[in-house]
Amino acid sequence: MTSYRIPFNRPSFAGPEPAYLADAMARGHISGGGHWTRQCHALLERELGVRRALLTTSCTHALEMCALLLGLSPGDEVIVPSFAFVTTAAAFALHGARPVFVDVRRDTLNLDEGALERRIGPRTRAVVALHYAGVACEMDSISEVCERRGVVLLEDNAHGLLGAYRGRPLGTIGALATLSFHETKNLTCGEGGALLVNDPALVERAEVLREKGTDRSRFLRGEVQKYTWVDHGSSWLPSDLLAAVLYAQLEARDRIQAARRALWERYETRLAGWAREQGIGLPIVPAGCAQAWHLFRVTCASTAQRDALIEHLRLRGILAVFHYLPLHLSPMGLRYGGRPGDCPVAEDVAGRILRLPLYNSMSLSEQDEVIAALHAFPAA
């Protein structure tokens, strides 16, 4: 429970979740891989046009599957943005790779494509493009560098489901992509994720890894008479109960996205003048990027201003929160060679970012209260 009248996030439901949960229980199959899991797979594959969608227990586990599919070994390197969630790097470090941190663009906070190539070395195996806030990275440039240098492009699309880059759905550009269905995401089942497989050569092994290293998927399709242990793997299948909840959310995707878009654009319009007066930056969405309306951030002029604004809102019962700390300066990042000054933009903006409340069921009166509180913040 939160003590805030207006939380940063409030899990919201589409409506059919209880009926779909009851159906899953009535079917007598609540472990992974049941009817509702297959429904989610089919909808994602149809909506996005991906070769294969596989639900996982989290986006973190989908990233770990990427590491296994790449066949990483000690000494291999994976390039990741420093301004990112910890598992964007940790999933690869867990499987032996060294994360190499790259700075982000000042406008979108996405991986800086201009800084990418000089970080690629002889041991680089992959580049992870995180679509921060559901706004696409500059994928044409990143894809060209990866192809020319012979490294695999991965998309961390935890924020960006239903966003697009130059008409292409996010999650369909790299060889592999990951999704999150955590309760803070637009579409949720509480805890969950998915691996999107765009490279047809990786589909069969992805199924094996997810099924504890067995060829059970082939058995269920009638392609083999029995299944056995054939590769590395783990148990990354979510319960069909979670899939039932998720399917209700996926069905309501257009309505959910429309509601979030309306809230996001309302923030943008009603805060424009306030932001100019305060010296605060609002989000920038480059041309060609159809964003996913995941979060609304403001970039304060200083850390002191950001902290004062957080406290100002807290005293009015409103929870607004900061975001990532630079990974290259974390204790683990320093162990992997990160140094102060390596990623100056990430180091600068991390102390100035503030995310405002934004959730599917947020009412206009709740948003009006947030906006009014912001306008009441004293100018510097």
Secondary structure, DSSP 8 states (H G I E B T S, - for coil): --S-SB-S------S-HHHHHHHHHHHT--STTSHHHHHHHHHHHHHH--SEEEEES-HHHHHHHHHHHHT--TT-EEEEESSS-THHHHHHHTTT-EEEEE-B-TTT-SB-HHHHGGG--TTEEEEEEE-GGG----HHHHHHHHHHHT-EEEEE-SS-TT-EETTEETTSSSSEEEEE-BTTSSS--BS-EEEEE-SGGGHHHHHHHHBTTB-HHHHHTTSSSS--B-S---B----HHHHHHHHHHHHTHHHHHHHHHHHHHHHHHHHHHHHHHHT-B-----TTEE------EEE-SSHHHHHHHHHHHHTTTB--B-----GGGSHHHHHTT--TTSSHHHHHHTTTEEE----TT--HHHHHHHHHHHHTS---
